[in-house]
């Protein structure tokens, strides 16, 4: 969702650099939990990870 928000903002938006930094961290930490043995993580995060890596969400 962060990447979608970023893509909708104008290039002159002062929040872009911070949002891009946050989006990178969010991606890194979120994808690590996809392989978790916890049901909530492995079940739901897999779906959202597909959206993330295919830019379809």
N, C-alpha and C positions, 0 to 999 in steps of 0.2 A: 504494500500500500504506500509506503514511503516513496518508492521509486515512481509510482503513479502520480503522487502528489507533486514530486519534483518535476516530472515531465509536463505538468500543467501550469507550472509557474513561469513567468517571463524570465529571460536571461538576466535581467537587471535586478531581480529580487535579492535583497540582502540576506535572506535566509538560506539560499541555495548551498553555500559551502558547508554550513553546519548540518543541514539536512542530508547532504551527500555523505558526510562523515558518519552520521548516525545510521544511515541506510547500510553502509558497508559493515559496520559493527553488528547491526541487527541481522543481516544476512549470515555473517560468520557464526554468530552464536546460535541462531535459529537452525541452521543446517546441521550443526553438531548434535542437537537434540533429536533430530529425525531418527537416528539410530538408537535411541534410548530404549531400555526395556520397560519403561513406564507406559502404560496403556494410553494415557492422555497425550503424551508426547508423540509416541510412535503412530498412534491412530490419526490424530488431527494434523500434526505437523507435516506428515508425508504429503497430504493433500495440498497444503499451503506451499510446501517446498516445490511441488510441481508447478504451481502457479508462478512462483518466484523465478525458477530457472528457465521457464519457457516464456516469461513475460505475458502470460495469458490471463493473469488475475488482475 
